[in-house]
Amino acid sequence: MTRRLKVSLLSSLAILGLGIGFAGALPAAAATTDTSSSSGSSSSSSATTTENTTTSADFTMDPNAAVSLDSAPNISFGSNPAPNGKVNGNYFSTTVDNPLEVSNPGVATGWSVQLKNTPFTDTAGDTLSGAVLSLGDASVDAANEGNPSATPIATISPLEGGSINQLVFAAEAKGGLGVWDASYAPAKVNLTVPAGQLPGDYTSTLTWQLSETPQ
């Protein structure tokens, strides 16, 4: 931007007349005219120039690095009366000790976690026939603040103690970078059991399987 300063000086005109007459004297008339005018201007300007530069950052990853499953929850439903009344058993967990945590050091393929469980069985070999476990709606958060990567999705899948894997946590290609947790609230982890069961201390094994493939 050029800034111009203009100054105008006031032009002035001054006229002075003087006459003196004597008899027989030479007529005299004198007139002097002094006309002067001046004007001027001054200006200042500056030129603006630009120059582009670059800044760079190089981020690397170990060629042997891989997505990892860092933790998974142990779940307890505590002690309850055997469901042998007119109403089927419906229980919510008392403790869920860990989040389902996945770390991705920069692998762009995406990833997924699948889950299956064994039947609830006691030490005598008896099972909770018809028992269904549901982990409920998980809260998904990055371990750090402001992670811009696409957020993984946790899904709700009932587990019936079979051999079929259920998708529970997944990130799309180029998503789920960094460390992500799916946290299960005890009040949402549910076990339903039909009435007609033997008392016992029943346990089911949960198998979490991580793959570097999106689902």
C-alpha positions in Angstrom: 0.0 0.0 0.0 1.3 3.4 -0.9 0.5 6.4 1.2 0.7 9.8 -0.5 0.9 13.0 1.5 -0.1 16.1 -0.4 0.5 19.6 0.9 -0.9 22.7 -0.9 0.6 26.2 -0.2 -1.8 29.2 -0.3 -1.1 31.3 -3.4 -1.0 35.1 -2.6 -1.2 38.2 -4.8 -0.1 41.6 -3.3 -0.5 44.9 -5.1 0.9 48.1 -3.9 0.2 51.5 -5.7 1.8 54.8 -4.7 1.2 58.1 -6.6 2.6 61.6 -5.9 1.8 64.6 -8.2 3.5 68.1 -8.4 2.7 71.1 -10.7 5.0 71.2 -13.7 6.5 68.1 -12.6 6.6 65.2 -14.7 3.5 63.3 -14.2 4.4 60.3 -12.5 2.5 57.2 -12.0 4.1 54.3 -10.7 2.6 51.0 -10.2 4.4 48.0 -9.2 2.9 44.7 -9.3 4.4 41.9 -7.4 2.8 38.8 -8.2 4.1 35.6 -6.7 2.7 32.3 -6.3 4.1 29.0 -5.2 2.7 25.6 -4.8 4.3 22.3 -4.1 3.7 18.8 -3.0 5.6 16.1 -1.3 4.9 12.4 -1.2 6.4 9.3 0.2 5.8 5.7 -0.8 7.0 2.3 0.1 6.8 -1.0 -1.8 5.6 -4.3 -0.4 7.3 -7.5 -1.4 6.6 -11.1 -0.4 8.8 -14.2 -0.2 7.6 -17.8 0.3 9.6 -20.3 2.4 8.9 -23.8 3.6 9.1 -25.8 6.8 9.2 -29.6 6.9 8.8 -32.4 9.3 9.7 -36.0 8.7 7.9 -38.7 10.7 9.0 -42.3 10.6 7.7 -45.6 11.8 9.6 -48.8 12.6 9.1 -51.1 9.6 8.3 -53.9 12.1 5.8 -51.9 14.0 2.3 -53.3 14.2 -1.1 -52.6 15.7 -1.3 -54.0 19.2 -4.1 -55.0 21.7 -2.9 -53.5 24.9 -5.7 -54.5 27.3 -9.1 -56.1 27.5 -11.7 -56.3 30.3 -12.3 -59.0 32.9 -15.9 -58.9 33.9 -17.7 -60.1 37.1 -21.4 -60.4 37.9 -20.8 -61.2 41.5 -22.9 -63.6 43.5 -26.6 -64.0 42.8 -29.5 -66.5 43.6 -29.8 -69.2 41.0 -32.5 -68.2 38.4 -35.2 -70.8 39.2 -38.3 -68.7 39.7 -41.0 -67.5 37.4 -38.8 -64.8 35.9 -35.6 -65.4 33.9 -32.3 -64.1 35.3 -31.2 -60.6 34.1 -27.9 -59.4 35.7 -25.6 -56.4 35.3 -21.9 -56.6 36.0 -20.4 -55.5 39.3 -16.9 -54.8 37.9 -15.2 -54.2 34.5 -11.6 -53.7 35.3 -10.0 -52.6 32.0 -10.9 -50.9 28.8 -10.5 -52.6 25.4 -7.4 -50.7 24.3 -5.7 -50.7 20.8 -2.5 -48.9 19.9 -1.7 -48.1 16.3 1.8 -46.7 15.6 0.8 -45.5 12.1 -0.3 -48.5 10.2 -2.7 -47.3 7.4 -4.6 -50.5 6.8 -7.2 -50.0 9.5 -7.9 -52.6 12.2 -10.6 -54.6 13.8 -11.2 -56.5 17.1 -13.5 -59.6 17.1 -14.7 -61.4 20.2 -16.1 -64.8 21.1 -16.7 -66.6 24.4 -17.0 -70.1 25.7 -20.1 -71.3 27.4 -20.5 -70.4 31.1 -19.2 -73.6 32.8 -18.6 -74.5 36.5 -15.9 -76.8 37.9 -18.3 -79.8 37.8 -18.7 -79.2 34.0 -22.3 -77.9 34.2 -23.2 -75.0 32.0 -25.6 -72.0 32.1 -27.7 -73.2 29.2 -29.0 -70.3 27.1 -26.9 -67.6 28.8 -26.3 -64.5 26.6 -23.6 -61.9 27.4 -23.9 -58.4 26.0 -21.1 -55.8 26.5 -23.4 -52.9 25.9 -22.7 -49.5 24.3 -19.0 -48.7 24.9 -17.6 -45.2 25.3 -14.8 -44.7 22.7 -12.0 -42.2 23.4 -8.4 -41.4 22.4 -5.8 -41.7 25.1 -4.6 -38.2 24.2 -6.5 -34.9 23.7 -7.2 -33.7 20.2 -6.4 -36.9 18.2 -7.5 -36.0 14.6 -7.6 -39.5 13.4 -11.0 -41.1 12.4 -12.6 -42.5 15.6 -13.0 -46.3 15.8 -16.5 -47.7 16.2 -17.6 -50.0 19.0 -20.5 -52.3 18.2 -22.9 -54.2 20.4 -22.9 -57.9 19.7 -24.5 -60.6 21.9 -22.3 -63.5 22.8 -23.9 -66.9 23.2 -20.9 -69.0 24.1 -20.3 -70.3 20.5 -17.3 -70.4 18.2 -18.5 -67.5 16.0 -16.5 -64.2 16.3 -18.5 -61.0 16.8 -17.1 -57.7 15.7 -16.8 -55.4 18.7 -14.3 -52.6 17.8 -13.0 -51.4 14.4 -11.2 -48.5 12.6 -11.4 -47.7 8.9 -8.3 -47.5 6.6 -6.1 -44.6 7.8 -8.2 -44.3 10.9 -7.7 -45.3 14.5 -4.2 -44.0 14.6 -2.7 -43.6 18.1 -4.1 -45.2 21.2 -7.9 -45.8 21.5 -10.0 -47.1 24.3 -13.5 -48.7 24.3 -14.7 -48.5 27.9 -17.5 -50.6 29.0 -19.7 -49.3 31.9 -20.6 -52.1 34.4 -24.2 -50.9 34.4 -24.4 -51.6 30.6 -22.7 -55.1 30.6 -25.6 -57.5 30.8 -26.0 -61.3 31.3 -29.4 -62.9 30.7 -30.0 -66.5 31.9 -33.2 -68.5 31.5 -34.6 -69.8 34.7 -33.9 -73.5 35.3 -30.2 -73.6 36.3 -28.0 -75.4 38.8 -26.3 -73.3 41.4 -22.5 -73.0 40.8 -19.6 -70.8 40.1 -19.7 -70.3 36.4 -16.9 -68.9 34.2 -16.7 -68.0 30.5 -13.5 -67.3 28.7 -13.5 -64.3 26.4 -11.2 -64.4 23.4 -10.3 -61.0 21.8 -8.8 -61.2 18.3 -7.1 -58.2 16.7 -6.5 -58.0 13.0 -4.9 -55.3 10.8 -7.9 -55.2 8.5 -10.9 -52.9 8.6 -14.4 -54.3 8.9 
